Amino acid sequence: MQLTAVEPQHNEEVERWKRHFQRKTFCSQNTIIAGELPTTDADILVCLTLYNEQAQAVADTLAGVARNQIQLARYMAAPVPRIVVCIVLDGMHCVDASTTLLLESLGLSPRRQPMDEALAEAENRIILQGKNLPANELLERCGKDWVGEQSSASITVLLATKLHNASKLDSHAWFFWGIGSKVKARFAMQLDAGSIPAPDCFKHLLQHMHDEPECGAVTTCILTPVPENMNLQQNWQYADYLWEKVSDWPVGNLCRYLEVVPGQCSLIRWESFCEPESQERAPIDEYLRGLEPQGLLECNLFLAEDRVMGFELVKNLQHSSTVRYCPQAQVETDLCPDFGELIRQRRRWINSTVAARLSSAKQLPKMMKQHSISTQRIPGVLLSLCWGLMQFATQLMMPVFITVLMATGVAYTSTKIGTAAHVAESNGYWAATGFLLLWASVLLISRQINIGSRRGERWHITAICTLGIVMVSGWALTLWGSTLQSLYFIGATLLFVIIAIVAQSWGHLRQVGRWFGLYLVLLPVFNLYMTSYSLANISDISWGTKGLVSKHAAPDRARRWSRTRDQLLWIWILSSVALSSLILLAVPMSSWMVCVQLLSLFFVRIGIAAFISVCTQAYDAVRQRT
């Protein structure tokens, strides 16, 4: 009976991989070259995917690439590394009118039709054309100036137009399988429209790859523009990007395995990712299995496909690849302009990250048993995965922590103003109950109300503001009722955080004084709200943001996944209520503050991260001097 159940599943998996390799052949055979390509070799083949982005974002990114080509020609020994930019349009009829004009000014035609009209019928195709331009001329056509002497460096721009819109992952399939079969490259680069690499970014990335031959991918230091106002949303995004670079990424870099290879700007070694030699399936094949995701977990996994790439590189035994971080390679990325887009973006990122961690943890025992990861790499990969799962645990425990915090703050404050002990304890219980009801209401709003409409966005803004006011009040009351000794650990943690931020760049010193207090307030509020919204919409597998086609499950699968989502929410709510009740009822009120400190897992994690960041930055500084 068991054999009968397993056999169809095995056959289905075999058929899935059969279709996968047929698609690989299809992409290679149906990449149609219009005219003649200026070159068929590249040191860095850049994948710039476009859908409906406007010309300004595209021009900023192309100008950043052109400046890097000029820098490479000026400061690197011959032969100068050659950059080829491949712009992949996700659908011929989706491109923005301003972007069409920009591309036409570069001598490229997004409207170019295939010679054979039959090609435009059922299946997708890529039409590939190219132009070689002097780097200075590319800057001028993008409306940018180059400060300095004229350069003889040139850059090749390819335009790959897909006939039909079919998602970003599909664009990557055409890039690696189709365009990669026409242009041979040493490295591939993911680059988003709106991401602007610093002029020396590529130089640092290439140097890193040269110094570490085992490195399969290296990511850059990605930050948003420094906000000059007190807009909460913009300041939080800037601070969140910056904090990521001084906390999680140094830990992942130390373990030689970053969980994410960001699509904003990352460099990938082509040989490690795409050329398996004796292996049946290369990391690119495992990565592109997301073209046919199976089940809710895998659908969420590929909502942010850059969470998949790193693990596929690491588990490739033949190359024993590492995934590293190069802080010297600076990139500026664009902000989410409105609240709705920010929440939808983070919903994809959070759910994909959760799915990636669970998927990696699920695969790890089998991989260790089959020796898919080299023995030397196992401790680092395990440590990096445990670090990520620790963050996931803190996210799930946040409602319990805030509930106990609210009860403690209200009870201790009541005692301080002379209220009887039993009344103060009762006030703490009511505060805890009120917060749990508020949080459950946030989950209900997240589940029921679509943030895509103006009315829905107002509902969600009201919900996060209410949650923020309540949580900040709880923090304030708890701090007021705390003794000085109980704040030593928090104070030491914050000191390490400030040192870690300033150590990365003295330029951040002014910003630290400006937004640090604001971010400390916003951090737990945004953390809890975004996690709650994300898990309340875990059954939503659509992108929900600009630039890509939406995916929707079949009605029966959607209903089944919605039931799964509801079950997970009930488990989260009931376990949070049960654990909060157990702590508050089993522990005397006088010891609630101790419970708050023990539950402050995220402060422990932040402290460890800041300490590691300071140590690694000090080590890098000493190594560069010697």
N, C-alpha and C positions, 0 to 999 in steps of 0.2 A: 504493500500500500504506500509506504514511504517512497519507494522507488518510482512509483507512478506519479507522485506529486513532484518529485525532483526532476524527472526526465523532461516534461514540457517546459519547465523553467530553464533548464540547461539548453534545450533546443531554441527557446526564444532568445537567449543570450547569444547563442551562435549565430542566429539570423540577424540579430542586431549588429554584431561585428562584421558580418558579411555585407550588410547594407552600408556600414561605415566605410569599409575599404572600397566599395563600389563608388561611393560618393567622392572619396579621395581621388580615384581615377577620373571621375567625371570632372572635378575641378581642374585637374591638370590638363585634360583634353579640351575643355571648353573655356579656357582663358584665351581670348581672341586678341591678337596684336593688330592694332590699326596703324598701318605704316611701318616704321622701323624704330626700335627702341634705341635711345642714345647710348646705352650701355647695358651689358648683361652681367656685370660684376659690381659688387658693393662691399665696402667694409661694414657700413651700418645701413641696413634697409629699414627705413622708418615706416611704421604702419599708422597712418593718420585716418581714423574712421570718421566719416561725416554722415549726417542725416539731414537735419534742417538748421544746422548752426549758421549764424550770420557771418558775413565776410570779415567783420572786425576781429572775431575770435580766430578765424582761420589765418588772417594776415599776421596777427600777433605771433602765432605759433610758427608759421613759415619764416618770419623774420628772425625768431629765436634760433631756428635751425641754421639759417644763412649765417648768422653771426658766429655760430659754432664752427661752421665750415671755414670761415675766414680765420678764426683762432687756430684751428688745426693746421691750416696752411702756413700760418705765421710762426707757430711755436713747436711744431712736431717735425721730426726729421723725415726726409724723403724715404720711401714714397708716402705722400700725404694720404691719410685715411680718407676714403671717398664716401660721402653721404648720398644716399638715394632716398628721396621722400616719395612714398607711395600713398596717394590720397584715395581712399576707398569710399565711394559714394554708395550708401545703402539705399538704392532705388533711384532710377533715372529721373523720376518725376517728383522726388521729395526734396531736392536741393533748393535752398533759399535763393531768391532772385539775385540778391547782392553777391552771394557766393559764386553764382554762375558768372556774373560780370567779372569778378576777380580772377576766376580760373581762365576765362576767355582772354583776359589781359596778359596771362602767362603763356598764351598760345595753345591752350587746352580747351576741348569742347565737351562739356558734360552732356550736350544734347546729341552727341554723335550716335547714330544708329548702326547696328550691324549690317553688313553687306547683304546677308540672307534674311529676308523678312520672316522666314519660318522660325528663326531663332528666338523671336520675341513672343512666341506662342505660349507654351506650357511651362517649360523649365527655365531656371535662371541661367544667366551667362555673365561673363566679365568681358568688357571691352577695355583693352589696355592701350594707352597712348602715352607718349613721353616728350619731354622738352629739356634740353640742357641750357642752363642760364648762368651767366656770371653771378656770383653771390651778391655783389654790390647792386646789380640790376634787379635781382629778386627783392632786395631790400627796398629799392625805389618803387617798384611796382606794388609792394605791400604798404607803401606810404610811410616808410621808416627811413631814418638816416643812420649812417655808420660814421661814428666819430673816429677819425684816424685816416691814415693814408689808404689809397686805393689798393685793392687786392686783386690778384689774378685768379683767385680760387673760383671754381665753378661748382654748380650743384645741379643734380638731375631731379626733376619733378615728374613723377608718373601719375597718371589719373586712371584709376580702375573703376569703371562704372558698372554697377550691378543693374540689370534690367528691372528687378523687382526688390522691394523692401523685404528683408528676411531676417533681421536682427544683427546685433554686433558680433555675436559668436559665429554666425554664418559668414560675416565679413572676414573674421579671423581665419576661417576655413579656406576661403578663397585666397587670402593673403599667403598663408603658409603652404597650402597645397597647390594653388594655381599660380600665383605670381612668383612664389618661391621656386617653382619649376622652370621659370623663365629667367630669373635674376638670381645668381648665386651670391650668397652673402655669408660673411663671417659672423655677424651679429644682427639680431632683429631688435627693433625698439618699438615698444608701445608708446604712443603719444596721443593725448586727447586734444581736440580743438579747444583753445582757451588756456592751455598749459604753455608757459613761456620759459624755456630753459635758459639759464644764465650763459653768457658767452663762453665760459670755460667748462660748462657742464659735461659735454661729451669727452673733453680731454681727460677729466678726472675719471669718468666711467671706463674709458679705454685703458687708462693707466691701471685702474683697479683690476680689470680683466687680465691685463698682461702680468701683473704681479701675482695673481691667484688663478692659475690655469684650471683649478678644480671648481671655480665659481661658475655656476650655471646661469645665474641671474643676479643682477645688482640693481637696487632701487636708489632713488634720489631723495634729497631732502625737500619735500613738497610742502610749501606754505602758501597761504592766501595773502593778498596784499594787506599791508598793515592798516587796520581801520583807524580813521582819524576822527571818528565820532563816538557817541555812546550808544549806538544801536546794539541792543542785546544780542540779536541774531548774528550780526557780523562779528562782534567781539568774541562770541562763544565759538564760532567756526574757526577764527584765527587761533584762539587759545587751544582749541581741541587739536588742530593740526600740529601746533607747536608742542603740546604736551605729549602727543604720540611720538614725536621725534626724540624726546628726552626721557621716555619711559619704556614703552613696549618695544620700540625698534632697537635700542641698545641691548636689551635683553636677548631679543631674537638674533641680533648680529653676533653677540657673544656665543650663542648656541650654534651659530652658523646656519640658522634656518629661520628666516622671516616667514610668517604665515601668509603674507600677502605680497604679490608682485604688482604694484599699483599700475593701473592703466593710464594714469596721468603722465607718467614717464618712468620707464624701466628699460634696462638693457639686458638682452637674453642671448646667451651663446647658442648659435644656430646648431652646432654639432651636438651639443648636449640635449637640446630640446627636440630636434627634428630628425636626427640621423642615428637610428638605433644600431646599425651594422648587423650584429648577430641576433639582436633582440627582435621578437615577433612584433611587439608594439612599442613605439617610442612614446615619450611623455606627451608629445603633441596629440597622439591618438587617444590617450586617456583623457587629455584635456578637452578634446573635441567630441567626446562621447556625450557632452552636454547638448549636442544638436538633437539628440533623442533622449531626453532625461526620463528616468524611470522612477515613479513614485514621488511623494511629497518632499522627502528629504533631498533628493537629487535635483528636483525643480528649484528648491530654495538655494541649493548649493550653487547653481549656475546663474542666479540673479546677479551676482557680482563675480564673474568668472575669474577675476584676478586672485580670488581666494583659493583657487584650485591649482594654479600653475606651480606654485612653490612646492607643494607636497609631491606633485608628480615628478618634479626635478630631483627632489631629495631621495625619493624611493627608487630612483634609477640606479641600480647597482653598478652597471657597466661604467658610468662616468662618475659615480659617487659625488654628485654635484652638491654645491652649497648655494644658499640664497643669502646674499649679504646686503649691507646698507652702506652707502658712501655719502657721509654728511657733507663733504666738500662740494658735491654736485648739487647745485641749488636750482629749484624749479618753482616758479610762481603759478598757481592755479586759480581758477575763477571761483567766486562764491556762489552759493545758491541764493538767488535774488529775493525769494519770498519764502514765507514760513512753510507753506504747503509743499513746495518742492524739496525743501530741506528735510522735512519729516519723511517724505516718500523715498528720498535718496537714502536716508539712514535706515529706513525699514528694510530696504534691499541689502544694505551693508551688514546690518546686525543679523538678519535672518540667514544670510549667506555665510557669515562668520560662524554662527552657531552650528549650521549644517556642516561646514568644513571641519570644525573641531570634532563634532560627533562622528563624521565620516572617517576622519584620520584616526581617531581613537579606536573605531571599529576595525579598521584595516590593520592597525599596528601589530596585534598579536600574530596574525597570519603572516605578515611580512617578516617579523622577527623569526618565526618558525621556519620560513622558507629562505631566510637570509637575503631578503630583497634589499635590505639596508646594510651597508658594511658595518662591521662590529665597532669601528672607531666612531661612526656617526650616531649610533644608537643613543648614547647618553645625552648628546646635544638635542636630538630630535625629541626625545622623551621629556627633557626639561622644558623645551619650548612649548610642547603640547600641554604640559602640566601648567605652565604659566598662563597660557590662553584659557584653559579650563578653570583656573583659579579666578580669572576675570569673569567668566560665565557664572561661576558660583556666587561671586559678589553681586552680580546683576540680579540673580534670582533671590538672593537674601536681602536685597535692599528694602522691600516692604516690611520684613520682620525688623530690620534695624531701625527704620524710621518709626515704626509702631512703638517699639520699646523706647526710642528716643523721645517721642511725643509724651508717652506716659511718664517718663522720668522727668522731663522738663516741667510739665504741669504739676506733678506731685511735689518736686523739690521746691518749685517756686511757691506753691501753696503753703508748704511748711515754713518757708522763709518769711512769709508775710503773717505768720502766726496762726494758720489754720490747724485744727486738730489733725493728728496723724491719720486717723481712720477716714476723715473727710478728704484729706490730701490724697490718700491712696485711692479713694473712690473717684476723685477728679482725674487721677492718672488713668484709671480704667476707662472712664468716659472719653478721654482724649484719644486713647488707643483705639477704642471702638469707632470714634468719629473718623479717624484717619483711615482705618480699614474700609469703612463705608465709602469714603471719598475715593480711595484707590480703586475699589470695585466699580465705582461710577465712571472713573477714567477708562477702565477696561471696557465697560459697556459702551461708552461714547466711541472709543477707538474701534470697537467691533461693528457698531451699527451705523455710524455717521461717516460718510465719504468726505475726506479732506479735500478732494478735488474741486468742490464747488465753493463759491464765496461764503455761502451760509455755513457749510461744513467747516471751512477754515476758521470762521468766527467761533464756532462751538469749540474747536480744538484749542484755539488761543485762550479762550475763557477757561478751559479745563487746565491747561498748563500754568496759567497765571494763578488760578485758585490753589493748585497743588503747590506752586512755588511759595505763595504767601504762607500757607500752612506749614510747609517744611522749614522755611526760614524762621518762622515764629518758634517752631520746636527747637531749632538750633539755638536761637537766642535765649530762650528760657533755660535750656540745658546748660549753656555756658554761664548764665547768671547764677545758676544753682550749683555750679561746679566749684571744687577747690582748686587752688593754683597747682597743686601737685598732680591732679588728674589731667592737666593740660600739657604736661611736659612732653609726652610722646607726640601729641598733635603738633606742638610747637617745633620739636626737633624735625618732624617729617616735613613741615612747611619750609623750614630753613634749608633742608636738603633740596627741596623742590626749587627754591629760588636760586641756590648755588648751581644746580643742574641747568637751569634755563639760562642764567647769565654766562655760565662756562661755555655754552654752545656759541654764543655771540654776545659781545658787549652791547651790540645794538639793541638787544632785547631788554636792556636794563630800564630804559624809559618806559617801555610797555609793561614791564612787571609792576612798576609802581602805579601804572595807570589802570590796568584791568585785572590785576591779580586778585584783589578782594572781590571784584565782581564775578570773576570766574569761579572762585571758591563757593560762592553762593549758587551760581548757575550749574556747577558740575553735578551735584546729586539730583537736582531738579530735572535737568535735561536727561541725565542717565536713566532715572526711573521712568520718566514719561516716554522716552524713545523706546526703551525696552518693552514697556507695557504696550505701546502702540504696535511695535513690531510683532510681538508674540500674539497679540489680538488679531493680527492680519497675516499670520503665518500660512494660511490657506490661499492667500493672494499671490499668485506667481507672475503677475504682470509687472512690467518695469515701472510704469506709473510716472516716469519723468520724460524729459525731452529726448529726442534723438533716436528712439528705437521703437520697433514694433511691439505691441502688447501681446502677451500670451495669455490665453484663457483655457482652463481645463474644460473637458467635456462635462455636460450637466451632471451625469452620475458620479464622476470623479470629484467634481466640485462639491457636491453634497456630502460625499464620503469624507473629503478633506475638511469641510466645515465642521463635521461632527468630531473629527480628530482634534481640530483646533479648539472646539468647545470643551472637550474632555481635558486637554492640556491646561486650559484656563481654569477649569474647576479644580484640577489637581493643584495648580499654583496657588489659587485663592485659599482653598481649604488647608493646604499644608502651611501656608503663611499664617492663617488664623490659628491653627493648632499649635504651631511653634511659638507664636507670640503669646498665646494664652498660657502655655506651659511655663514659659519664662516668667511672666508677670504673676502668675498664681503660685508657682512653686518657690520663687525667690522672694524673700522679704523686701519691702520697699527700700530699706536702707542699703541694699546691695544692688539696686537697679542700675546705678551708675557703673558698677563693675561690669554688669552685663552689656551695657552700651559700649564700653571699651573693648570687651571681648568680641563683640559683634562687628567692630570697626575693621572688618577684613580689608576693605578697600584702602584704609589708611596704612595698614601693614604692607599691602602690595605697593602702594604709592611710595612708601619709605624705602622699600627694597629697590624699586625701580630707580628712584632718584639717586640712591647710593651707587648702584651699578653704573648709571649714566655718568656721574661725576668721576668715578674710577676709570671708566673706559675713555672718557675725554682726556683725562690726565695722562693715561697711557699713550694715547694717540699723539698728544702734544710732545711727549718725551721722545717717542719713536721718530717723529718728523725731524726733531732737532738733531738726533744722532744719525 
